[in-house]
Amino acid sequence: MLTPHLQRDADGSLRYERLPLATIAERFGTPSYVYSRAAISENYRAYRDAFARAAPLICYAVKANSTLGVLALLAAEGAGFDIVSGGELQRVIAAGGDPARTIFSGVGKRRDEIELALAHGIRCFNVESEAELHRINEVALAHAIRARISFRINPDVDAKTHPYISTGLKSNKFGVAHADAVRLYTVAAAMRGIEVHGIECHIGSQITELSPYVDALRRLLALVDQLSARGIAVKHLDLGGGRGIRYQDETLVPMHQFAQAVEREMAGRALELVLEPGRSIVGDAGLLLTRVEYLKPGETKNFAIVDAAMNDLIRPTLYDAFHAVVPVVQRAEQAVCYDVVGPVCESGDWLAKARPLAIAQGDLLAVLCAGAYGMTMASNYNTRVRPCEVLIDGEHAHVIRERERFADLIAHERIVR
């Protein structure tokens, strides 16, 4: 499960790019999130190069990893951004991103968030309900602005992924029903504060197959034709994101095949393509570095208790997600089967189960493919400070987020006497 930028040296120790992980732990402590600058850039360029003929607007999904250092790197690569809150928009701006290349998604946009987005001239809102459409129209009229919109269409396509990250079925909260789309576009086209601009779908996350994308795309294109017949022109088609990565033994459709399939379906159409990748840009470009505090043998299970926990990386307990766990330094001893768990006071506090590991107390472990939905979903449960984040660039390491201190946790609390 090692990647081109994460390799073992001849002495059996892991290095990230050209820096030993043991050196990173010594300098910055544990737990720490560690990212490869080269991997993030290469993952973004893989989209850009594979889709070169279509020249899409590639809007990185900020929710995957919203740290300013990551956003600034992608902004420098030319990425646009997909946001789901006013806070994420402010992060994009703070990192040097362009609001005019930013798409605002999400089911619960507040009035102040819509005002903020309009004030900064975002490219488009992905509208997810009729009520939201009316709110955007009202806000736009109040500010004498026409708001660009797309409807996020729920195409009722099974993304064949975990139920919690499948977003394109009728039972999901996201998007507007496919059957309502033409009516809603007709309503929007008549609004003075609205400019109909695109059509969008996002069917889920960690998708490893091609057919769900093709099915969803065909349903969107059929709607584009129906709208055109009614005099409603759509200028861009947003296929969303959701492309998966290899956490374990997943087989992924090569990027060039994905691009060819999309371009084949859209051939001959004057539609700009928009993509919203997140996990596939940063997921395998990051790891969580943690240290073994105790080894606890048991009657039915052995536990490796580490200093990282579910508050740092909640994906395993939330999604039953698999993350490979590898020792930073290899030992010659016989491996023992361990559950890798943290110190949080919950039975659900685990990072990995039943893993054969040759380790000792004090050893370092790397939890792989933790660059997406790691730090962005981290919390301070049990009054634990969140990890620092380190960006590796060749032989250099840069702290892009300082480790929190206890003072940070209580800075906004007040005692009433």
PLY file of the C-alpha trace (Angstrom):
ply
format ascii 1.0
element vertex 417
property float x
property float y
property float z
element edge 416
property int vertex1
property int vertex2
end_header
0.00 0.00 0.00
3.00 2.34 -0.17
2.86 5.13 -2.75
5.54 6.56 -5.05
6.24 9.29 -2.49
6.17 7.01 0.57
8.91 4.39 0.42
11.12 2.27 2.68
14.83 2.93 2.75
17.38 0.12 2.80
17.36 0.11 6.61
13.60 -0.55 6.64
12.54 2.93 7.75
9.79 4.91 6.01
10.45 8.22 4.34
7.95 10.65 2.82
9.45 12.21 -0.29
13.03 12.68 0.98
12.35 12.98 4.72
12.31 10.06 7.20
9.00 9.92 9.08
10.96 9.34 12.28
12.59 12.74 11.76
9.20 14.35 11.27
7.92 12.81 14.52
11.02 13.96 16.38
10.65 17.54 15.09
6.89 17.99 15.31
5.62 15.32 17.70
2.66 12.98 17.33
-0.07 12.64 16.35
0.57 14.68 13.21
-0.98 14.83 9.78
1.70 14.72 7.11
1.10 15.55 3.43
3.20 15.24 0.27
3.22 18.40 -1.82
4.30 16.45 -4.89
1.45 13.93 -4.50
-1.21 16.66 -4.22
0.11 18.44 -7.31
0.38 15.21 -9.31
-3.16 14.17 -8.39
-4.53 17.52 -9.56
-2.52 17.40 -12.77
-3.79 13.90 -13.48
-7.27 15.41 -13.94
-5.97 18.36 -15.91
-3.94 16.20 -18.29
-6.50 13.41 -18.78
-9.25 15.93 -19.56
-6.98 18.23 -21.59
-9.25 18.22 -24.66
-12.32 19.17 -22.65
-10.39 21.78 -20.61
-12.80 21.54 -17.65
-13.03 23.83 -14.67
-11.63 21.60 -11.92
-13.18 22.74 -8.64
-11.42 21.09 -5.72
-13.93 20.03 -3.02
-12.76 22.03 -0.02
-14.54 19.76 2.48
-11.99 17.00 1.79
-9.13 19.02 3.28
-9.60 22.73 3.92
-6.23 23.67 5.43
-5.01 26.96 3.95
-1.65 25.51 2.92
-3.39 22.83 0.86
-5.84 25.30 -0.70
-3.04 27.73 -1.57
-1.10 24.94 -3.28
-4.11 24.01 -5.41
-4.93 27.65 -6.18
-1.38 28.02 -7.52
-2.00 24.96 -9.72
-5.00 26.76 -11.24
-7.80 24.94 -9.44
-11.23 26.34 -8.83
-13.09 25.35 -5.66
-16.29 23.63 -4.59
-17.55 24.93 -1.23
-20.44 24.06 1.07
-20.36 26.95 3.55
-19.54 30.60 3.96
-16.59 29.57 6.10
-15.15 27.51 3.25
-15.53 30.50 0.92
-13.57 32.62 3.39
-10.88 29.93 3.49
-10.65 29.95 -0.31
-10.24 33.73 -0.33
-7.69 33.65 2.51
-5.65 31.06 0.57
-5.60 33.17 -2.60
-8.32 31.26 -4.46
-10.58 32.96 -6.98
-14.28 33.28 -5.97
-15.14 33.62 -9.67
-13.93 30.02 -10.08
-15.84 28.80 -7.03
-19.06 26.75 -6.94
-21.30 26.93 -3.84
-22.97 23.58 -3.08
-24.82 22.31 0.01
-28.42 21.83 1.11
-28.67 24.48 3.84
-27.25 27.79 2.61
-28.10 30.58 5.06
-29.12 34.06 3.90
-25.86 35.60 5.16
-23.85 32.94 3.30
-25.69 33.72 0.07
-25.03 37.43 0.59
-21.34 36.75 1.23
-21.06 34.63 -1.91
-22.80 37.23 -4.08
-20.64 40.02 -2.64
-17.51 38.12 -3.69
-18.83 37.24 -7.15
-18.80 33.46 -6.94
-19.25 31.61 -10.19
-22.43 29.68 -9.44
-24.75 28.27 -6.77
-25.66 24.60 -6.96
-29.30 24.81 -5.86
-30.64 21.82 -3.91
-34.30 22.71 -3.26
-37.10 24.92 -4.51
-37.09 26.82 -1.21
-33.40 27.59 -1.67
-34.06 28.88 -5.20
-36.58 31.40 -3.84
-34.18 32.51 -1.12
-31.34 33.09 -3.57
-33.68 35.05 -5.83
-34.84 37.22 -2.91
-31.30 37.96 -1.76
-30.11 38.69 -5.28
-32.99 41.11 -5.94
-32.34 42.88 -2.64
-28.78 43.55 -3.79
-29.68 44.29 -7.44
-27.69 41.27 -8.61
-28.53 38.29 -10.80
-27.29 35.09 -9.22
-25.98 32.33 -11.46
-27.46 28.96 -10.57
-27.36 25.30 -11.44
-29.73 22.74 -10.01
-28.14 19.74 -8.40
-30.13 16.91 -9.92
-30.68 13.73 -7.95
-30.55 11.21 -10.81
-31.41 8.20 -8.60
-28.18 6.46 -9.60
-26.58 3.97 -7.22
-22.94 4.96 -6.77
-22.23 1.51 -5.27
-20.43 2.95 -2.26
-21.00 3.18 1.51
-24.60 4.29 2.33
-23.35 7.27 4.35
-21.45 8.67 1.35
-23.95 7.76 -1.37
-25.74 10.97 -2.35
-27.56 10.33 -5.63
-30.47 8.10 -4.58
-34.09 9.16 -4.05
-33.73 8.54 -0.33
-30.81 10.99 0.05
-31.24 14.57 1.26
-29.23 16.04 -1.59
-30.39 17.64 -4.81
-33.77 18.01 -6.48
-35.71 15.10 -7.91
-35.04 14.27 -11.54
-38.80 14.37 -12.18
-39.02 17.97 -10.88
-36.07 19.34 -12.81
-37.80 20.77 -15.89
-40.47 22.49 -13.79
-37.87 24.02 -11.47
-35.73 25.26 -14.33
-38.83 26.86 -15.85
-39.56 28.61 -12.54
-35.95 29.76 -12.24
-35.80 31.09 -15.80
-38.70 33.44 -15.03
-37.05 34.95 -11.93
-35.53 38.42 -12.24
-32.79 37.67 -9.72
-31.69 34.39 -11.27
-29.52 33.51 -14.26
-29.81 29.85 -15.23
-26.29 28.75 -16.02
-25.71 25.04 -15.50
-26.80 21.60 -14.42
-25.08 19.44 -11.80
-25.10 16.12 -10.01
-22.94 14.50 -7.35
-23.85 10.88 -6.80
-21.54 9.92 -3.97
-18.00 9.48 -2.72
-15.30 6.81 -2.99
-16.73 5.63 -6.33
-14.55 3.02 -8.01
-16.66 2.13 -11.05
-17.29 4.01 -14.28
-20.90 3.01 -14.96
-22.51 5.21 -12.25
-20.89 8.30 -13.76
-21.98 7.38 -17.28
-25.55 6.66 -16.15
-25.79 9.97 -14.30
-24.23 11.91 -17.18
-26.70 10.47 -19.68
-29.61 11.48 -17.47
-28.25 15.01 -17.18
-27.74 15.31 -20.94
-31.30 14.15 -21.56
-32.48 16.96 -19.27
-30.27 19.45 -21.11
-32.07 18.49 -24.32
-35.49 18.82 -22.72
-34.60 22.26 -21.39
-33.22 23.37 -24.75
-36.51 22.38 -26.39
-38.23 24.78 -23.98
-35.84 27.62 -24.74
-33.75 27.25 -21.58
-30.05 27.19 -22.42
-27.60 25.46 -20.10
-23.99 26.61 -20.43
-22.11 24.15 -18.22
-22.48 20.60 -16.97
-21.05 19.77 -13.56
-20.45 16.05 -13.05
-19.51 16.50 -9.39
-16.74 14.49 -7.81
-16.55 11.26 -5.84
-13.80 9.39 -7.66
-12.28 6.91 -5.24
-8.74 6.06 -4.17
-7.04 2.81 -3.16
-7.39 2.37 0.59
-6.90 -1.38 0.43
-7.31 -3.46 -2.71
-9.80 -1.41 -4.72
-9.54 -1.54 -8.50
-9.91 1.92 -10.01
-10.83 2.85 -13.54
-7.76 4.59 -15.01
-8.13 8.35 -15.22
-7.75 8.43 -19.01
-10.62 5.94 -19.39
-12.78 8.08 -17.13
-11.99 11.15 -19.22
-12.60 9.34 -22.52
-15.99 8.09 -21.35
-17.10 11.57 -20.26
-15.83 13.22 -23.43
-17.52 10.57 -25.57
-20.90 11.25 -23.99
-20.49 15.03 -24.31
-19.12 15.04 -27.86
-20.60 17.70 -30.14
-22.15 19.71 -27.32
-21.25 23.31 -26.53
-21.18 22.64 -22.80
-18.36 23.58 -20.46
-17.44 20.65 -18.21
-17.02 21.19 -14.47
-15.56 18.58 -12.10
-15.50 18.62 -8.28
-12.80 16.16 -7.11
-11.76 16.12 -3.46
-10.66 12.76 -2.02
-8.88 11.80 -5.25
-6.71 14.94 -4.99
-5.63 14.73 -1.35
-6.67 11.34 0.05
-3.59 9.28 -0.75
-1.35 12.34 -0.43
-1.51 12.34 3.36
-1.00 10.12 6.41
-1.55 10.29 10.14
1.66 9.73 12.12
1.09 8.28 15.59
3.07 6.61 18.38
2.35 3.41 20.29
1.77 4.30 23.95
1.02 0.79 25.24
0.65 -2.78 24.04
-2.18 -4.50 25.88
-2.58 -8.25 25.37
-6.02 -9.71 26.05
-7.85 -13.01 26.17
-9.62 -12.50 22.84
-7.85 -9.45 21.38
-4.56 -7.64 21.57
-4.62 -3.85 21.59
-2.03 -1.37 20.37
-2.98 1.84 22.16
-1.69 4.84 20.21
-1.72 8.59 20.81
-4.05 9.27 17.86
-7.77 8.63 18.30
-11.22 8.81 16.76
-11.29 12.55 17.39
-8.29 12.87 15.05
-9.50 10.41 12.38
-13.16 9.46 12.69
-13.57 7.66 9.35
-12.95 4.13 10.71
-15.61 4.35 13.43
-18.02 6.48 11.35
-17.87 4.56 8.07
-16.15 1.34 9.13
-13.47 2.65 6.78
-10.23 0.79 6.15
-6.89 2.59 6.47
-3.67 0.66 6.07
-1.43 0.93 9.14
2.31 0.36 8.74
5.24 0.58 11.17
7.60 3.45 10.47
10.53 1.15 11.28
10.31 -2.54 10.43
11.12 -5.10 13.10
12.33 -8.65 12.54
10.07 -10.10 15.24
6.98 -12.17 14.51
3.92 -10.04 13.84
1.05 -10.08 16.33
-2.57 -9.34 15.48
-3.63 -6.03 17.05
-6.59 -3.70 17.13
-5.10 -0.22 16.84
-7.05 1.97 19.25
-6.81 5.41 20.81
-7.15 6.81 24.33
-10.64 8.29 23.86
-13.27 6.98 26.28
-15.45 5.23 23.65
-15.55 1.62 22.51
-15.77 3.03 18.98
-12.35 4.64 19.33
-10.37 2.56 16.90
-8.25 3.22 13.81
-7.76 -0.35 12.60
-8.82 -3.86 13.58
-7.07 -7.20 13.43
-3.83 -5.99 11.84
-0.66 -8.13 11.93
2.06 -5.80 13.27
5.57 -6.38 14.57
5.76 -3.45 16.99
6.91 -2.44 20.47
5.87 0.27 22.90
7.14 3.62 21.65
7.18 2.65 17.96
5.77 4.97 15.31
2.91 3.94 13.03
1.70 5.58 9.82
-2.04 5.48 9.11
-2.15 5.77 5.34
-4.49 7.56 2.93
-5.58 10.01 5.62
-5.28 13.21 3.57
-9.04 13.48 2.96
-11.72 13.78 5.64
-9.14 13.51 8.38
-8.32 16.91 9.83
-11.52 18.45 8.43
-13.61 16.05 10.55
-11.38 16.16 13.62
-12.80 17.30 16.96
-11.73 18.14 20.49
-13.66 15.33 22.16
-12.23 14.45 25.59
-10.54 17.89 25.51
-7.90 16.61 23.13
-6.00 19.16 21.08
-6.06 18.56 17.35
-2.83 17.49 15.59
-0.47 19.73 13.72
-0.29 19.45 9.92
3.00 19.21 8.07
3.58 19.63 4.34
6.60 17.78 2.94
8.31 19.34 -0.06
11.27 17.21 -1.06
13.69 17.35 1.87
11.87 20.25 3.55
9.01 20.11 6.06
6.65 23.04 6.62
4.14 23.32 9.44
0.92 24.46 7.75
-1.15 24.22 10.94
0.27 24.47 14.44
-0.73 21.88 17.00
-3.53 23.25 19.16
-2.90 24.17 22.79
-5.26 23.87 25.72
-5.51 27.67 25.74
-6.93 27.53 22.21
-9.68 25.17 23.36
-10.97 27.44 26.12
-10.32 30.82 24.47
-14.00 31.41 23.69
-15.46 29.97 26.92
-16.72 32.07 29.81
-17.40 31.22 33.44
-20.46 32.89 34.96
-20.06 33.54 38.68
0 1
1 2
2 3
3 4
4 5
5 6
6 7
7 8
8 9
9 10
10 11
11 12
12 13
13 14
14 15
15 16
16 17
17 18
18 19
19 20
20 21
21 22
22 23
23 24
24 25
25 26
26 27
27 28
28 29
29 30
30 31
31 32
32 33
33 34
34 35
35 36
36 37
37 38
38 39
39 40
40 41
41 42
42 43
43 44
44 45
45 46
46 47
47 48
48 49
49 50
50 51
51 52
52 53
53 54
54 55
55 56
56 57
57 58
58 59
59 60
60 61
61 62
62 63
63 64
64 65
65 66
66 67
67 68
68 69
69 70
70 71
71 72
72 73
73 74
74 75
75 76
76 77
77 78
78 79
79 80
80 81
81 82
82 83
83 84
84 85
85 86
86 87
87 88
88 89
89 90
90 91
91 92
92 93
93 94
94 95
95 96
96 97
97 98
98 99
99 100
100 101
101 102
102 103
103 104
104 105
105 106
106 107
107 108
108 109
109 110
110 111
111 112
112 113
113 114
114 115
115 116
116 117
117 118
118 119
119 120
120 121
121 122
122 123
123 124
124 125
125 126
126 127
127 128
128 129
129 130
130 131
131 132
132 133
133 134
134 135
135 136
136 137
137 138
138 139
139 140
140 141
141 142
142 143
143 144
144 145
145 146
146 147
147 148
148 149
149 150
150 151
151 152
152 153
153 154
154 155
155 156
156 157
157 158
158 159
159 160
160 161
161 162
162 163
163 164
164 165
165 166
166 167
167 168
168 169
169 170
170 171
171 172
172 173
173 174
174 175
175 176
176 177
177 178
178 179
179 180
180 181
181 182
182 183
183 184
184 185
185 186
186 187
187 188
188 189
189 190
190 191
191 192
192 193
193 194
194 195
195 196
196 197
197 198
198 199
199 200
200 201
201 202
202 203
203 204
204 205
205 206
206 207
207 208
208 209
209 210
210 211
211 212
212 213
213 214
214 215
215 216
216 217
217 218
218 219
219 220
220 221
221 222
222 223
223 224
224 225
225 226
226 227
227 228
228 229
229 230
230 231
231 232
232 233
233 234
234 235
235 236
236 237
237 238
238 239
239 240
240 241
241 242
242 243
243 244
244 245
245 246
246 247
247 248
248 249
249 250
250 251
251 252
252 253
253 254
254 255
255 256
256 257
257 258
258 259
259 260
260 261
261 262
262 263
263 264
264 265
265 266
266 267
267 268
268 269
269 270
270 271
271 272
272 273
273 274
274 275
275 276
276 277
277 278
278 279
279 280
280 281
281 282
282 283
283 284
284 285
285 286
286 287
287 288
288 289
289 290
290 291
291 292
292 293
293 294
294 295
295 296
296 297
297 298
298 299
299 300
300 301
301 302
302 303
303 304
304 305
305 306
306 307
307 308
308 309
309 310
310 311
311 312
312 313
313 314
314 315
315 316
316 317
317 318
318 319
319 320
320 321
321 322
322 323
323 324
324 325
325 326
326 327
327 328
328 329
329 330
330 331
331 332
332 333
333 334
334 335
335 336
336 337
337 338
338 339
339 340
340 341
341 342
342 343
343 344
344 345
345 346
346 347
347 348
348 349
349 350
350 351
351 352
352 353
353 354
354 355
355 356
356 357
357 358
358 359
359 360
360 361
361 362
362 363
363 364
364 365
365 366
366 367
367 368
368 369
369 370
370 371
371 372
372 373
373 374
374 375
375 376
376 377
377 378
378 379
379 380
380 381
381 382
382 383
383 384
384 385
385 386
386 387
387 388
388 389
389 390
390 391
391 392
392 393
393 394
394 395
395 396
396 397
397 398
398 399
399 400
400 401
401 402
402 403
403 404
404 405
405 406
406 407
407 408
408 409
409 410
410 411
411 412
412 413
413 414
414 415
415 416
